[in-house]
Amino acid sequence: MQSKTVNTKAWLSGLFLGSSLLVHSVAAQEHQHEEHGSHTHGQAVLTFVLEGNEAELAFATPTANIVGFEHQAKDDAERQLVQKMIADFTNASWFSFGAEANCTVTGTDISSDLTAERTTKPQHADLNANYTLVCQNPARLQALTLDLATIAAGVEKVSVQWIVNGEQGAADWAAGSGALPLTAQ
């Protein structure tokens, strides 16, 4: 994949604005799922953008990949699964970068259609996990490691897009694979 220098602030704004519109547009949700594959069981989408020493990471996947269902919790056992899902993703220990980059999570925003007050039942329920980070040595950020086996065993593939140090790229990560390089290949 060729590297490009891009206006990362504009790309980041557009990326997260587009992601936000996708997540919050209930009326258009079915149409978008069919055309863009944004809601595919076994799959997830992750975007990562680093500008300077500040970073944003956004992760989205159907809740069926995590808790095994997409309906509002029917009993205490299902409510506990939803609470555990939110806690696990709030913990932010499912992803990491090399220690030399010295990145720390400074903010989290975890949401799911399963926790929202709704008057209608969702046909598809997603988890959206958004993180802000600060990396003390951003030039040393080379790879992203994902560990979803214990908190999202149903995720088999993650489509990843990134901008790091002025370079952009995309790749698919499969369950059980190693670290994903965030550099031009």
C-alpha positions in Angstrom: 0.0 0.0 0.0 1.4 3.4 -0.9 1.8 6.1 1.7 0.2 9.5 1.3 0.6 12.7 3.3 -2.9 13.9 4.1 -4.5 16.6 6.1 -5.1 14.5 9.2 -7.3 16.9 11.0 -9.7 17.1 8.0 -9.6 13.4 7.5 -10.1 12.7 11.2 -13.0 15.2 11.4 -14.7 13.6 8.3 -14.0 10.1 9.5 -15.5 10.6 13.0 -18.3 12.8 11.7 -19.2 10.1 9.2 -18.9 7.4 11.9 -21.1 9.4 14.2 -23.8 10.0 11.5 -23.7 6.3 10.7 -24.1 5.3 14.3 -26.8 7.8 15.1 -28.9 7.6 11.9 -31.5 5.1 13.0 -33.8 5.8 10.0 -31.0 5.0 7.5 -29.5 2.2 9.4 -31.0 -0.7 7.5 -30.0 0.8 4.1 -26.5 1.4 5.3 -26.2 -2.1 6.7 -27.1 -3.6 3.4 -24.9 -1.4 1.2 -21.9 -0.9 3.4 -21.7 -4.0 5.5 -21.4 -2.0 8.7 -23.3 -4.6 10.6 -21.9 -8.0 9.8 -21.8 -10.7 12.4 -18.3 -11.9 13.1 -16.8 -8.6 11.9 -15.9 -5.3 13.4 -14.5 -1.9 12.2 -11.7 0.0 13.9 -10.3 3.4 13.0 -7.2 4.9 14.5 -5.8 8.4 13.9 -2.7 9.8 15.5 -1.9 13.5 15.1 1.0 14.9 17.0 0.9 13.0 20.3 -3.0 12.8 20.5 -4.9 9.9 19.1 -8.5 8.7 18.6 -9.5 5.0 18.3 -13.0 4.0 17.3 -14.3 0.4 17.4 -17.8 -0.8 16.3 -19.2 -4.3 16.1 -22.6 -6.0 16.4 -23.4 -6.9 20.0 -24.1 -10.4 18.9 -20.3 -10.8 18.5 -19.9 -10.0 22.2 -23.0 -11.0 24.2 -24.6 -13.4 21.7 -27.8 -11.3 21.1 -29.0 -8.0 19.7 -32.3 -7.6 21.6 -32.9 -5.7 24.9 -31.9 -7.8 27.8 -34.8 -10.1 28.8 -33.5 -11.3 32.2 -30.9 -10.7 34.9 -28.4 -13.0 33.1 -28.6 -11.0 29.9 -28.5 -7.7 31.8 -25.2 -8.9 33.4 -23.8 -9.8 30.0 -24.5 -6.3 28.7 -23.0 -4.7 31.9 -19.9 -6.9 31.5 -19.6 -5.9 27.8 -19.7 -2.2 28.7 -17.2 -2.7 31.6 -14.8 -4.7 29.5 -14.7 -2.1 26.7 -14.5 0.8 29.3 -11.4 -1.0 30.7 -9.7 -0.5 27.4 -7.3 -3.4 27.9 -8.2 -5.2 24.7 -5.9 -3.1 22.6 -2.3 -2.1 23.0 0.6 -0.4 21.3 4.3 -1.0 21.8 5.6 0.2 25.2 8.1 2.4 23.5 5.3 4.7 22.2 4.1 5.2 25.8 0.4 5.6 24.9 -2.2 6.0 27.6 -6.0 6.2 27.3 -7.2 9.6 28.5 -10.9 9.2 27.7 -13.6 6.6 26.8 -17.1 6.8 25.4 -18.7 3.4 25.2 -22.3 3.0 23.9 -24.6 0.4 22.7 -28.1 0.1 21.4 -28.7 -2.4 24.2 -28.2 0.2 26.9 -30.1 3.1 25.2 -33.6 3.9 26.3 -35.7 3.0 23.3 -39.4 3.0 22.4 -38.9 0.5 19.6 -36.9 -2.7 19.5 -33.6 -2.5 17.6 -33.4 -4.8 14.6 -29.6 -4.6 14.8 -27.7 -3.6 18.0 -24.1 -2.4 17.9 -21.4 -1.6 20.4 -19.4 1.6 19.8 -16.3 2.1 21.7 -14.4 5.4 21.3 -11.1 6.3 23.0 -8.8 9.3 23.2 -5.2 8.6 23.9 -1.9 10.5 24.4 1.3 9.0 23.1 4.5 10.4 24.7 6.7 9.0 21.9 4.4 9.1 18.8 7.3 8.5 16.4 7.8 5.1 18.0 4.2 4.0 17.3 4.6 1.1 14.9 1.9 -1.5 15.6 -1.5 -2.2 17.1 -2.2 -5.4 19.0 -5.8 -6.5 19.6 -6.9 -9.1 22.2 -10.6 -9.7 21.7 -10.6 -13.4 22.5 -11.9 -13.0 26.1 -14.3 -10.1 25.6 -15.5 -10.5 22.1 -15.0 -14.1 21.0 -17.5 -13.7 18.1 -15.2 -11.1 16.4 -13.3 -13.1 13.7 -12.2 -10.1 11.5 -11.6 -6.4 12.1 -11.3 -4.0 9.2 -8.8 -1.4 10.4 -8.1 2.0 8.9 -5.4 4.3 10.3 -3.5 7.5 9.9 -0.2 7.5 11.9 2.6 10.0 11.6 1.2 11.4 8.3 0.8 7.9 6.7 -2.5 6.2 6.0 -3.3 2.6 5.6 -5.9 -0.1 5.9 -5.7 -3.8 6.6 -7.8 -6.6 8.0 -6.9 -8.2 11.3 -8.1 -11.8 11.9 -8.7 -13.4 15.3 -5.5 -15.0 16.6 -3.2 -13.0 14.4 -0.3 -10.9 15.8 0.2 -7.2 15.9 -1.0 -5.1 13.0 1.7 -2.9 11.6 0.7 0.8 11.4 3.3 1.7 8.9 3.5 1.7 5.1 4.1 -1.8 3.8 
